Amino acid sequence: MAGRFRLYTDTDIDGRVVKALVRAGWDIERGIDVHPERTLDAVHFEYAVSAGRVLVSNDLDMRLLAESWTAEGRPFPGLVWWHRRHYDVMAPGDFVAAFEALAGQDDRFAGYPIIHIKPKR
């Protein structure tokens, strides 16, 4: 079903992107507000799942954890992920636009629960 989804941001997400998403009206819970620094990725991942929130990360270990859950058939709301190098070519508004595009899609996580955000060429 199309529409916005609740987010849980990994502690590695650039604060400018988080602020832009909040200004755009997205429901965000930040990992840094829930768990202390240096909390293991698995704890953040499991919290996002239990809270019914889509995890937002650019941490490779978090993506690998999501891929492991997928391979094991363990359901989770979704992961929106991008390479950290995308910060060099994407402004915060570009990330917001990508999330808005996802919000417009029906069943965006149904086929595969991991979505990669990429710069427009």
N, C-alpha and C positions, 0 to 999 in steps of 0.2 A: 504494500500500500504506500502510495506517495505521501510525503509529509516529512517534517523534521523529526529527528530522532535525538534522544538524550545522549550526551557525550561525557566521556571520562578521559581527561587528557593526562598522558604520561608526563612525568616531570621533565622530560627532555624537549618538550614542545616549546618553541620560541614564544616568549611572552607577548610579543606584538601580534602573533597569530591568535593567541587566546583572547587578547583584548579585542581584536577585530571581530572575532566570532561572538563574543559577549555583546559588543555594540550592535551587531546584526540581529541580536535577539535569540541566539542559540542557548539552550539549557546545558550548562557546562559544570561539571564537578572536576576540580583539579586534584591530581594525585598528591601534590605537595600539601594540600589542605586536609587530606585524609590520612596520609601515612608520613612518618618522618623520612628525612633524606636517607638515601642508601637502602631504602626498602627494596627487597628483591622483586624482579619483574613478575614472577609468578604470583606474588601477593597482590600486586596492582591488577594483574589480569583477572584473577579470581574475584577480586572485589568488583571490578567492572561487570563481570558476568552476574554476580549475585545481585548487583544493583540494577541490572537490566539496561546497562549503558553500553554504547558503542565505544570501544577504546580507540583513542587517537594517539598515534606514536610515530616517531621516526627512528626508533631504536631497533637495530637489526635483531637483537636477541628477542624482543617482543614479537617481531614478525615470525621468527622461528618458532616461538612458543605457540602462536596462533596456527601456524602450519602443522605443528605437532597435534594440537587439539583437533584440527580438521582431519588429519590422517587417522586419528583414533576414533573419529565419529562423535566427538564430544561437541555438543552445540554451544554456541555463544552468540551474542547479539551481532557482533561484527567487529572488524578492525579497519580503520582508515589509516593508511600508512604512506609515507613518502621518504625518499632519500634526503638526508640532511643537506646534500649539495643543492637541492632545489631552493633553499633559502637564498642562494646566490642569484637566482634568476626569477624568483617569484616574490611578489609583494604580498603583504598580509591580505590585501583585497583579492588576490588571485586564489588564495586558499579558501576564502569565504565564498567566492564564486564557485569553486569546485564543490564545496559542501552544499550550496544551494542547488547545483545541478543534480547532486545525489538525492537531495530531498524531493526533487521532481520525478524521480524514477520509482516505478512500482517494483516491489520485491527486490530491491537493489542488492541485498545480501543473500537472497535465496539460492542462487546458483553456486556462489562461492563467497564465503563470509569475509574475505580479505580484499579490500579495494585499495589500489595504488593510485595516488594522486600524482600526476605528471604535469610538467609545464606545457603550455600550448606552444606549438612550434611556429 
